[in-house]
Amino acid sequence: MTPESEPFWNGLARGEIVLLRCDACRRWTYLATPGCPWCGSPDVAPEAVDGRGVLYSFTVCYLEFGPGMETPYVVGVVSPSCEPDVRIVTNVIGCRVCDV
């Protein structure tokens, strides 16, 4: 964890998805950067998003990643509804693998 990525990881610990939002152009970024990649403004702040998104791509993994990790599981690339140009790599939960 870095100071820039800390809001994201702390949000996950609370059950939230926290991205950075630019105060100038109001766009979101997943990147842990000190400024907005869209307009260059230094005024970005962490803000929780609603967790909705569109599955851009995925793969089904059959190898155990760590102790106690049940297989198979789905690793997806998701575009959050609030910012379709952002891509987040995540595990897909809440549905059966065959329904992804």
ZILIN-V158998 format. One record per backbone hydrogen bond with DSSP energy under -0.5 kcal/mol. NH is the residue of the N-H (numbers start at 0). CO is the residue of the C=O. E is the energy in kcal/mol with one decimal. If there is no record, write none. Layout:
nh=<NH | NH>
co=<CO | CO>
e=<E | E>
//
This chain:
nh=<5 | 7 | 8 | 9 | 10 | 11 | 12 | 13 | 13 | 14 | 15 | 16 | 17 | 18 | 18 | 19 | 20 | 21 | 22 | 25 | 28 | 32 | 35 | 39 | 43 | 44 | 46 | 48 | 53 | 55 | 55 | 56 | 58 | 60 | 60 | 68 | 69 | 71 | 72 | 73 | 74 | 75 | 75 | 76 | 77 | 77 | 78 | 79 | 80 | 82 | 85 | 87 | 89 | 91 | 92 | 98 | 99>
co=<1 | 4 | 4 | 5 | 6 | 7 | 8 | 9 | 10 | 11 | 10 | 48 | 15 | 16 | 46 | 28 | 44 | 26 | 42 | 21 | 19 | 30 | 40 | 35 | 41 | 20 | 18 | 16 | 78 | 53 | 76 | 76 | 74 | 58 | 72 | 65 | 67 | 60 | 60 | 91 | 58 | 73 | 89 | 56 | 75 | 87 | 53 | 77 | 51 | 79 | 82 | 77 | 75 | 73 | 90 | 95 | 96>
e=<-1.5 | -0.6 | -1.9 | -2.8 | -2.0 | -2.1 | -1.8 | -1.1 | -0.6 | -1.4 | -3.3 | -0.6 | -0.6 | -0.5 | -2.2 | -2.3 | -2.7 | -2.8 | -3.2 | -1.1 | -2.4 | -1.7 | -3.2 | -1.5 | -1.5 | -2.1 | -2.7 | -2.7 | -2.7 | -0.7 | -3.1 | -1.4 | -2.2 | -0.6 | -3.3 | -2.2 | -0.7 | -0.7 | -1.9 | -0.5 | -2.5 | -0.6 | -3.4 | -3.2 | -0.6 | -2.9 | -2.8 | -0.6 | -2.4 | -1.5 | -2.0 | -2.7 | -2.6 | -2.5 | -0.6 | -1.7 | -1.4>
//
